[in-house]
Structures are given as C-alpha cells and as structure tokens.
Amino acid sequence: MSGRIEARPGGPTLVVTLDPHAPLDVPLPAEPAEMDQYGRQFIPRLVVVREGQTVRFINSENDLHNVHVIDEAGESLFNVGMPVIGGTYEHVFERAGDYRVGCNLHQQMAATVRVTASPFIGIADRDGRFAISGVPYGVYDVEVRRGARRVTRVVEIDGPLTDISGMW
C-alpha cells in the first residue's frame, strides 16, 4: 500500500474491502447485520454491510429510543421509534455510502452504517489486525479505510478460497 494507516485505540475503526476486478456471484449473508441500542449507545458503533443487505436495529434497554438514519447528502432516510426492551426495525440498504445513525432523544448516541458493493469486508481489531475468509483467486482493488482516510492498491490472489489477513 502507498502509505500506512495506524490503528488507534478509541479512534475510528479500520475497514478493509476487496473489490474483485471480474464479476463474482457472492450471495448476501442470510442473516441481517445488527446494531443494538444499549447503555444509551449504539453497539457496535460501526456496521459494514453490502448493497442490498438488511440491518436489524434493536432496543435492548428500558429506555425509549429512535433510530434516525441520514445519508451522505444530509437527507433523512428514515426515523423510527423503538419500543423498549425488544423493539426492532429492519431496513435494506440499497446504495453504497456512509449513513449516520442517531437517536434524537439521546444526542450522545451516534453510529455509522457503511454500505459497500464489495463482497469481501474485514473490520480490523484495536491493533489493526483483520481477516477475510473465502476469497477466490483473482485481481482485487484493496481499500483500507479509517474515517475519511483511504489507502488503496491492486493485489492478485493466486489460489482459490484464500484467507486474507494482515495488520495495518
């Protein structure tokens, strides 16, 4: 990679995506990704999904909350009330981009849903380590992103169903 992005404890999360140069038929995950409301925060603070994938929002505490999602243009995508303990709402994210998630009742609650076209996504741990499994051979654009900072390069995977791991 041209440049290095350091993982910082408490800082923005590193996200690694591999975009294949050739079309691949990789099905969407069967289960929705989940973002919970607990302790007046969203857990996790970052959910990364593919275009067309469902995100399930959950309220696991005895506080009234809402889920207000705003797209990159500043437009409200949806704003729904969440019943206490066990309230859920599901939404299919169709377009790639970053979506801000908030609770209007508790302004300190903030999170992000990142939607990507890439079928291969890894989220690094606090030390910058990540793993992506089931990557078939081929040529890929690899992007490592932390917040607005991005580093990219082209890599060739020369064996089928390779496990990709690394440290950034």
C-alpha positions in Angstrom: 0.0 0.0 0.0 1.1 3.5 -0.6 1.0 4.9 2.9 0.1 3.3 6.2 -3.0 3.8 8.3 -2.3 3.2 12.0 -5.0 1.7 14.3 -5.7 3.9 17.3 -7.4 2.6 20.4 -10.7 4.6 20.7 -10.2 6.1 17.2 -12.2 5.3 14.1 -12.3 1.7 13.0 -10.2 0.3 10.2 -12.3 -1.3 7.4 -10.7 -3.4 4.7 -12.6 -4.2 1.5 -11.6 -6.3 -1.5 -13.4 -5.4 -4.8 -12.9 -8.0 -7.5 -12.0 -6.9 -11.0 -14.0 -9.7 -12.5 -17.7 -10.2 -11.6 -18.3 -12.8 -8.9 -21.6 -14.3 -7.7 -21.2 -14.0 -3.9 -24.6 -14.2 -2.1 -25.6 -11.8 0.5 -25.4 -13.0 4.1 -28.5 -14.9 5.1 -28.8 -13.1 8.5 -29.2 -9.4 8.9 -26.4 -7.4 10.4 -27.4 -6.0 13.8 -27.0 -2.7 15.6 -28.2 -2.6 19.2 -29.2 0.3 21.5 -28.0 -0.3 25.0 -26.5 1.9 27.7 -27.5 4.9 25.6 -25.2 3.9 22.8 -25.3 2.0 19.6 -23.4 -1.3 19.7 -21.4 -1.7 17.5 -20.7 1.9 16.5 -19.9 0.8 13.0 -21.7 -1.8 10.9 -20.4 -2.6 7.4 -22.8 -4.3 5.0 -23.2 -4.9 1.3 -25.6 -3.2 -1.0 -29.0 -4.9 -0.6 -28.2 -6.3 2.8 -30.6 -5.9 5.8 -29.6 -4.2 9.0 -31.7 -5.0 12.1 -31.8 -2.2 14.7 -32.6 -3.4 18.3 -33.5 -1.7 21.5 -32.2 -3.8 24.4 -32.8 -1.4 27.2 -35.7 0.0 29.2 -35.3 3.5 27.5 -37.3 4.9 24.7 -35.1 5.5 21.7 -35.5 6.2 18.0 -33.3 5.3 15.0 -32.7 8.2 12.7 -30.6 7.5 9.7 -29.2 10.3 7.5 -27.4 9.7 4.1 -24.3 11.4 2.9 -26.3 14.2 1.3 -27.8 15.1 4.7 -31.2 13.6 3.7 -33.2 11.7 6.3 -33.5 8.1 5.1 -35.8 7.0 8.0 -36.7 7.9 11.5 -38.5 5.3 13.6 -39.4 5.0 17.2 -38.1 2.0 19.1 -40.2 0.3 21.8 -38.4 -0.5 25.0 -36.7 -3.9 25.5 -37.0 -5.9 22.4 -38.1 -3.3 19.9 -36.7 -4.0 16.4 -36.7 -2.4 13.0 -35.2 -3.7 9.8 -34.0 -1.8 6.8 -32.4 -2.9 3.5 -29.6 -0.5 2.4 -29.6 -0.4 -1.4 -26.8 2.2 -2.1 -23.2 2.3 -1.2 -22.2 5.1 1.2 -21.9 6.1 4.8 -25.1 6.6 6.8 -25.1 8.4 10.1 -27.2 6.8 12.8 -28.5 8.7 15.7 -31.2 8.9 18.4 -32.9 12.2 18.6 -33.8 11.6 22.3 -30.2 11.0 23.3 -27.9 13.2 21.3 -24.7 11.4 22.5 -25.8 8.2 20.7 -24.1 8.1 17.3 -23.0 5.3 14.9 -22.4 4.6 11.2 -23.7 2.1 8.7 -21.2 1.8 5.9 -22.6 0.2 2.8 -20.3 -1.2 0.1 -20.6 -3.1 -3.2 -17.6 -5.3 -2.1 -18.5 -8.9 -1.2 -15.3 -9.2 0.9 -15.1 -7.0 4.0 -12.9 -7.1 7.1 -13.1 -4.9 10.2 -9.7 -4.6 12.0 -9.4 -5.1 15.7 -7.9 -2.4 18.0 -4.4 -3.4 16.9 -5.2 -3.2 13.2 -5.4 -7.0 12.6 -8.1 -8.3 10.3 -9.1 -11.5 8.4 -11.3 -12.1 5.4 -12.2 -15.7 4.5 -13.3 -17.4 1.4 -11.7 -15.1 -1.2 -11.4 -16.8 -4.6 -8.3 -16.2 -6.8 -8.3 -13.2 -9.0 -7.3 -9.5 -9.1 -8.8 -7.1 -6.4 -8.8 -3.5 -5.5 -8.0 -3.4 -1.8 -9.1 -0.4 0.2 -8.1 0.2 3.8 -10.2 3.0 5.3 -10.3 4.7 8.7 -12.8 7.5 8.8 -12.2 9.7 5.7 -8.6 8.5 5.2 -8.2 5.8 2.5 -5.3 3.8 1.2 -5.7 1.6 -1.9 -3.8 -0.8 -4.1 -4.3 -3.7 -6.5 -3.5 -7.2 -5.4 -3.6 -10.6 -7.1 -4.8 -13.6 -5.1 -3.4 -16.7 -6.9 -5.2 -19.5 -5.1 -8.8 -20.3 -4.7 -10.6 -19.7 -1.4 -7.8 -17.9 0.2 -7.9 -16.5 3.7 -6.6 -12.9 3.7 -5.3 -11.5 6.9 -2.9 -8.7 7.8 -2.0 -5.9 10.1 -2.2 -2.2 9.2 
